[in-house]
Amino acid sequence: MKVTALKENAEKNNGEYVFGAADTGSHACYVIYGILKAGEKDRLIKPGKGHEEMLVAVQGELTVSGQYGGRLKPGTAIHLAGEQTCFLENAGASEAVYLVAGGHSEEGHSH
């Protein structure tokens, strides 16, 4: 089994890394590790057709707009499905971290 460095990969890839099929060989599920720098905004979260995602605030407080509007404090989460869209902002003075756990909805999918 291979250990994947999510944080390091996110830092190298514009603040997000998808731990999924390329790492696991499976299309069943994935996790996105995201980092928002202080003051960064407009990070798009959108599962896409045939997918559902759970967005979890891990570190820092996230301001969310779009399908859901409000603040996510560490340890809180929202659920998005299909074409539902949100944007994230980190209005704090330090880095914010989030996870997006996703998989395929009952509607199926195609890649």
N, C-alpha and C positions, 0 to 999 in steps of 0.2 A: 504494500500500500504506500502510496506517495503522499507526503504532506505538502499542501499548497499554501504559500505565504500570501494570504489575502491582502493584508495591509500593504505590504511591499508592492504587490502587483497593482493595487489601486493607486498608489502614489506614482507609479510609472505610467498609468493609463488615464490621465485626466480626472483622477479622483474616484474612479469606479472600476471594480473588477467583477466579472461574472464567473463564478465557480459553477461550471455546468458541464455540458456535453463534451467540450474540448478537453476537459480534465478527467471526466468520469466515463465517457463513452455512452452515457445514458441521457435520454431526452425526458425522463420522468420528472425530474425536479432540478432546481438550481437555487443558488444563493448569490445575491449581489452584495458586495461589501463596498460601502460608499463613504467618502470623506468629503466634507464641505469645509473649506477654509473660512476663517472669520470674515463676515461680510459677503460671502459668496451667495448667489441667488440664481433662480431660474433653472434648477436641476430638474429635468423632466422625469417623472415616474409614470409609466404607462405599460400595463401588462401586454396588451395587444390581443387580437382575436384568438380565442381558444386558450387563454391563459388567465390565471388568477394570481395575485400577489398580496403578501402581508408585509407592510412597511413598519419596521420597528426602530424607534429611536434608541440608540445605545449610549451615546455620549453627547452632551450638549442639548440644547433645545432647538427644535426645528419649527419654523413657521411654514405652514402648508396652505396652499391656495389651489383652487380648481374644484374638482369633484368634492373634496373635503376642505373646509376652511377652518383654521385654528392652529393651535400649538401642540406639538408632541414633545413631552418631557421624556427623559430616559426611562425606559421600561414600559412605554405606552406604544400602541400600534393601531393601524387602520388596515382595512381590507379593500382592495381594488380588483375589479374584474373586467376583462375584455378591453374596450376602448376608453374606460374611465381614466381620466388624466389628472395628475396633481403636479405642482411645482414646489420644490423645497427651497427654503432660504435659511441661512445661518446668520441671524442678526447678532449673535454673541461675539465675544472678544477672543474666543479660542475655537479650535477645531471641533467640529461636530462629526459624529460617526453614526451611520445607520446601516441596517441590514434589510434586504428585501428577499423574502423567501417565496419562491414561486413554483408553479407547476401547471399542468394542463387541466382545464376545466372539463366538465362532462360533455361540453359541446364538441370536444375533439380539437384537433389542430392539424396543421400541415406545415411542413418546412421545405 
